[in-house]
Amino acid sequence: MSDNSRRKFLKQLSGTAAFLGAGSLGAFAENPVKQHLLQLSGPVSANDKIRIAGIGMGIMGFGDVSTALKVPGVELVAVADLYDGHLEKAKAVYGNHLFTTRDYREILERKDIDAVIIATPDHWHDTQSIAAMEKGKAVYCEKPMVQQIAEGHKVIATQQRTKAVLQVGSQRVSSVALAEARKRYLAGDIGQLNLVEAKIDRHSALGAWQYSIPPDASPKTIDWDTFLKDTAKMPFDPVRFFRWRNYRAYGTGVPGDLFVHLITGLHFIIGSKGPSNIYASGNLVQWKDGRDVPDVMVAIFDYPATKEHPSFQMQLRVNFADGGGGGEYTRLIGTEGVMELGWNDFKVKQHKLPVAPGYGGWDTYNTFTEQQQKEFVKEYKAKYAEADRAAAKTEESAYRAPAGYDDRFDHFVNFFEAMRGKKTVVEDATFGLRAAGPALAANESYFSKKVIHWDSERMKIK
């Protein structure tokens, strides 16, 4: 959708959620499904121009920069990357006028850059975010915000001291779908939350991070020593450079790449600060390609009762060796319903129990004598009114964003509006560590083979 078309479309929408009518979407087929088209915010004003630079131009780097440039009033000035091919590609995509460099510090010294998008390997996030804020730049940092928990506290301290705008790139928190999901949760649509379960399963080489390696990858085209940073020195290895997610030294494995999305979304919906106990287990099953992180992991997070939510358990699973072909879901299960999250859509399935418990079926009632059954029914009807004896009520509602909707676009809108002083970022450094911390603690549990006790207030392992 072009910018003009998008703005025209936005003007045609108003309100919170437009009721579209009823239809059948599978479960509870005997009842119609109420479908809601979620409304978008109003058109974005360009106002003053914001000049950005990209630091790290891999998959996420190109995706983030391209999305950011769709926001009116945003201009790309420079990019930095350690691989020459990425710099050449950037000029081919965004124009030969672009300033390119291997050294991100040259970007931070430029006075014509207002904000940076950091999409480098995880072990560089803290260093580059802190350096950028020290130089007066606003920072959009890809998730997870940091690779180590202690680094997160340094990022928080720098943001608080410099008053810089920093937003973490888990874009779901800016989605109109998640905003409506939060409203529905707070309205009590699913009753009391007691369990969250989510899975992200894949069965492909690319899904398991076996990314393509360019034929010209060499010490001449790649600044290998800088990539290593403060990790163990080793000979040039293009596999580690382009598939860094597979190594503990540079990435954060399954929890940092995928669990953090699920944790971020949950915390936004229910207003949680985090779990108290974390346990993870798993294995390296299929992708034995030299990686030192598992391709199958299950983690359990115990959330204590707080003023924001009741106590509940969250169960997360990732399986990169799913012979069934993969799939994913996230479910918030309550006493009166279930919220099933998609990416920019969700369903609420309500199943409210009657007051009366019922009798018959798989029940001791059938073992009573005829006389005892008659007396039981008489007492039952005297105890429960007819309305209390009605069958369980089931209802399903579906909510979705309009076709073509991009939550990452809205996430960048929020970021730039915060820079202009019109909004507060939805995912600042503290929020970022509250999401990344439990994910990183899941790694700690997996490799140490023990339960991790997490202090969600202080954001530290006890």
Sequence and secondary structure as in RCSB ss.txt:
>XXXX:A:sequence
MSDNSRRKFLKQLSGTAAFLGAGSLGAFAENPVKQHLLQLSGPVSANDKIRIAGIGMGIMGFGDVSTALKVPGVE
LVAVADLYDGHLEKAKAVYGNHLFTTRDYREILERKDIDAVIIATPDHWHDTQSIAAMEKGKAVYCEKPMVQQIA
EGHKVIATQQRTKAVLQVGSQRVSSVALAEARKRYLAGDIGQLNLVEAKIDRHSALGAWQYSIPPDASPKTIDWD
TFLKDTAKMPFDPVRFFRWRNYRAYGTGVPGDLFVHLITGLHFIIGSKGPSNIYASGNLVQWKDGRDVPDVMVAI
FDYPATKEHPSFQMQLRVNFADGGGGGEYTRLIGTEGVMELGWNDFKVKQHKLPVAPGYGGWDTYNTFTEQQQKE
FVKEYKAKYAEADRAAAKTEESAYRAPAGYDDRFDHFVNFFEAMRGKKTVVEDATFGLRAAGPALAANESYFSKK
VIHWDSERMKIK
>XXXX:A:secstr
  HHHHHHHHHT  SSEEEEEEE  SSSTTS EEEEEE         S EEEEEE  SHHHHHHHHHHTTSTTEE
EEEEE SBHHHHHHHHHHH TT EEES HHHHHT TT  EEEE S GGGHHHHHHHHHHTT EEEE SSS SSHH
HHHHHHHHHHHH   EEES GGGG HHHHHHHHHHHTTTT SEEEEEEEEE  STTTTT     TT STTTB HH
HHHTTS      HHHHHTGGG TTT  HHIIIIIHHHHHHHHHHHT    SEEEEEEE  S  SS  S SEEEEE
EEE   SSS  EEEEEEEETT TT  EEEEEEEESSEEEEE SSEEEEEEEE  SS   SSSSGGGGS HHHHHH
HHHHHHHHS TGGGS  EEEEEEEE  TT  HHHHHHHHHHHHHTTSS  SS HHHHHHHHHHHHHHHHHHHHTS
 EEEETTTTEE 
